[in-house]
């Protein structure tokens, strides 16, 4: 388990990414002039589609952070990066020659971005709300054993169980590139190394990495 206080180091730029490493970034979704300047014209078109200002601000910050951090790894200008999406919406770099793989997740005002070389990766982040119909959602999405385990727990522990199963499953589905498109069943579960994360108080997350034998570094983005 990664704790919020001990394992996340402040940084304003990435260290070089080497083979066998996974870099995980934690960042607040607060737009700044520098992040706004990182967006492309197409990003601004997307930003204007958000009805609520808070949602628009989070999109601007998240897109700016993604471009800024990846551009520093690649030695390019943030607004010039080009992205593509897979069949089920997983984003990737359009440059076919780049071996960098990434995945991001955001919830409330926090974002996680995982970056590595030449291996599939997925991350899921959730703000742990209490006003959620945990039992109903578990019955719908979880396999019967996990749903039953959740119902048998004391009410005070059901939220933790729900978010634990949800983030671990979603991270592996995102790594595989399918998300919830094919339901909540993980394909090839032994393919993924899974790490449970505590990025901040009130949040839980999970990281799925293809294969094993990798070194993880965790940083908090400093504006």
N, C-alpha and C positions, 0 to 999 in steps of 0.2 A: 504494500500500500504506500502510495506517495503522499506525503503530508503537505499541507499548504505552506507551512513556515520553513521547513528544513531543506527541502529538495529543489525549490524553485529559486534560481539565481537571477538577479536583475541584469539586463543587457539591453543595449540600444542597437546592436548589430550582431548578425550571426558569426560564429566562428566557422572556419572552413568545414564543410561536410565531407567526411571520409567514408569509404566503403565500410559497411558493417556498423554504421551509426544511425541512430534515429534521433532527430531533434524535435522536441515538443515545446511549442510556444504558448504561453498564456498571456492574454491581452484584454484590457478593458475596451468595450465598444464605445469609445468616446471620439467623435470626429475632431481632428485638428487641421489647421491649414496645410500641414505637410501631407496628411493622409488624403485630404481633398484634392491636392495637386497630383496625387498618384493615380487618380481615376482616369479612365479613357472616356471619350465621348459616348460610347455605347453604355458604359457604366452609369453615366449621368442620365441617359434616357431611362434606364431601369430604375434609378433612384427616384425619378419624378413620378413613377407609377404607384409609389407607396402613398396611401391616403393619410396615414397618421405620421406626424413629424417625428415621433420617437422611433418608429420603424424605419423611416427614411434615414435618420441619423445613424442607426445601428448598421444599416446596409452600407452606407458611405464609409463608416469606420472599418467594418469587416472587409470590404473590398479593398480599401486603401491599405490595410494591414497585410492582406494576402499579397497584393502587388509589391508592397515595399519590402517585405521579408524575402519573398522569392527572388525579387530583382537583385537583392544583395548577394544571394547565393550564386546567381547566374551572371553577375556583372553587367546587368542591362538596366535600362530606364524603366521604372515601374509602369508608366502609362503605355509603354510599347509592348508589354507582354500580351500574348494572345492565348486564349484558352479554348478548349473544346470540351464537349461532354460526351460520355459514353451512352450506350443504349438506354440506360436507366438513370441518366442524369449525373453520374459521377464526374466531377470536373478533372481536367488534366491539362498540361501544357500542350499547345498546338505544335510546338517544335518537335518533330519526330526524332531529332538527334539528341534530345535531352533525356538523360537517365533519371532525372529527379522525379520522384513521385510524392504526392502530398494529399492530405485530406484535412478538412476543417469541420468544426461544429461550433455552433453558438447557441446560447440559451440566456434569456434575460439580457444582462449587460456584460457578459463574458464570452470570450472566444478561445478555442484551442485550435492550433494548427500543427499538424505532424508532418515532418519532412524527412525523406530518406532517399536512398539510391536503389533503383532497379528491383524493387520488391513491392508487392501490394501492401497497402496500409489503410487503416480506417480508425477514426476516432469519433466518439459520441460523448456529448456533454449535456447534462440536464440540471436545471435548477430544481431543487427538491421541494415542490409545492405540496401542501397537506390537503388541499381541497380537490382531490382527484379520486374518482371512483376506482380505486385500485383493484378490488375484487372483480368488478365488471370487465375492466380492461384485461386483467390477467386471464379471465375465462375466455375472452375473445382471441387474445394473441398468444398466450403462453401454451406450452404443452401441458397436458393434464397433470403431470407430476408437479411441475413448478407452480401451476395455479392452485393445486391442492395444498402444497407446502405453504403458500402465502396465506390461504384461508385458515390454516391451522395455527398460524402465529398469533400472539397477542396483538391487539389492534395497534399498539404503539410501535410495533416492529414491522408492520406491513408495508409502510412507505419505503423503508430501507430495502426490503426484499424486492419490492416492485422495481425500484430504480436500479438495483444491482443486476437483476435479470435483464431489464430493458437495455441498459447501456452496454452490457457485455454482448448481448445478441446483436444490437444495432451496429456496434463497432465492427463485428465480424462480417455482417451483411454489407456494410459500406466498404470494407476492405475488398470483399469479393466483387463489388461494383453493382450490386443489385438492390440495395436498400430494402424497402418493404415490398418491392414489386412482385416478388414470388412468395409473399407471406413471411412468417416469423421463424422459418426453419433454416438453421445454419447448414450450408452445404460444406462438406469436407471439414468438419470441426477440428480435426487434428492438423490441418494445414496452418492454423494460426496460433501464434504466441499471444496470450492475453494478459494485459496488465490492468488492474483496477486503480483508479486515480482519485485523489481528493484535491482538486485544484484550488479550492477556496471554501470558506465556511458556507454551508448551505447548498453546495454543489457536489455532484458525483459524476464520474466519467470513466470511460474504459478505452483502452488502446489495443487494437489488433494489428499484429505485424506478421507478414508471411515468413514462415520459417523461424529459426531461432538463432542463437549466437550473434546477438547484436548488443551494442552499448547505447544506453539511453541518456540523453542530456535534456534537462528541463530548465527553461528560462521564462522570466516574466519580462515582457516587452516594456521598455521605458521610453516615453516620448521625449 
